[in-house]
Amino acid sequence: MAALPVFRWRLAPDGYATRRQLREQGLRPGGQDVAAQLERPRRRRGPLVAYLYRVDRAKPIRPMTPARWAALAKANAARRVCPACRCDAGYVIPAALGTCVPCAYPDPHGSEGSTSHG
């Protein structure tokens, strides 16, 4: 495999874009390999790297179908259900906690003054 061309930060030639830049233009990489990379030097650490894709090989973003919208809604709803108490928390459960806040930090003084849960 040939080495990728490397450009300095903000000095990539026209015709290349990151995934986010493609998305802003309504495009996606479309299965193409990374064409080049950007490097931003940092002190005391390795450089920040961003991968670039060819804009002329990019494809349009696929439209969301009703089935895809339904699948996305189901996945987001599942992220709101606490695995410990099986309640809808009303927010996405933080991955760091793994459960809703009341299950992660039970009230040591009983339920007086707290919101109903369970």
N, C-alpha and C positions, 0 to 999 in steps of 0.2 A: 504494500500500500504506500502510495506517495505521501509525503508530508503535506499537511495543510498549509496554505498561505496564512501568515500571521500578520495582522495589522495592529497598529497602536490604537488606543482608545480614541474614538471620534474621527479616525482617519481612514475608515474603510471606503473603498471606491463605490460609486453608484452601481446599483444592480445587486447588492447584497443587503440582507436584512435579518434581524433576529426573529425568533418566533413571535414575540410581542409586536414587533413592527409589522410583520406579515399580517397578524391578526387585525391590527388597526386599519390595514388596507383591504380587509375582507378576504384574506388569503390564508393558506396553510401550506406547510412544506410539501405535502402530497407524496410522501414516501422517498423523497430525494435524500441523499446523504449530506452530511455537513460539508459545505463548500470551503469554508475558511473560518478563522477565529480571530476575535479581538482580544487583546491583552491590555489590562490596565495595571501598571506597576503599583506596588504598595511597599511601604517601608516595613522591614522586619518580617515580612510574610511573602508567600508566593503571589504572583499576579492574579487579579480577578480575570476570569476567562468568560467570554460570551461566544456562542457558536452562531455562525452566519450561514444563511441559505440563499440560493440564487432566486431572485424575484421572478425571472423569466420562466423558471421551471415550477413555480408555485401554482397551486390549484385553488379554486374558489372554496370557501368554507361551505360545508354541507349544511343545508337548512335543517332546523329542528322539526321533526315530524311529531304528530300527536303522541305516538308511542314513545318516542324519546323524551318528550316533556313529562309523560306519565312515569317513566322509569326514573327520571331525575327527581320528581316530586316524592316518589316512594323511597328513594335512597336518602334524601334530605330528612324525610319524616323519621326514618330509622335512626338517624344520628341524634334525634331529640329524645329517644326513649332510653331511660336509665336501665342498664342491665341488672341492677340490684333490686329495684323496687318496681320495675316495669311501668313506671309512670311517664307521661309526656312531660318533660321538664319545662317546655315552653321556650327552650333555647338549645343550641347545639351543645351536646355534652363535651366539655374540654377533654382532649386526649390525655392530658397530664393527670387529670383526676380519674377518668375512666367511669365515673358515676356522676349523678347529679350532686349539686353542692350539699343538700341536706343529708344525703347518704355518705358523702365523703367526710363531712364535718357534723356528726350528730350533735344535737343540743344536749349538753351534759346536765342541764337543769330541768329536763322534762319538756313538755310541749307548751307550757304557759307562755303566752306572748309571741309564739312563733306562728308562722302561717301553716295552714293545714297541708299535710303531705302524706301520701300513702294511699 
